[in-house]
């Protein structure tokens, strides 16, 4: 989060939501990073839930 905040020029989520409407480069980097991180994290969570449900 610290590296992302530095590269994006502030809070990642705030940048992605507010500056994306004006197509700011910082917000595009932040939004891409957030989406890039959500995909593997979501897959891992689903995989772990399946393992926990197996008797």
Buried (B, 14 or more C-beta within 10 A) or exposed (E): EEEBBEEBBBBBBEBBEEBBEEEBEBBBBBBEBBEEEEEEEEEEEEEEEEEEEEE
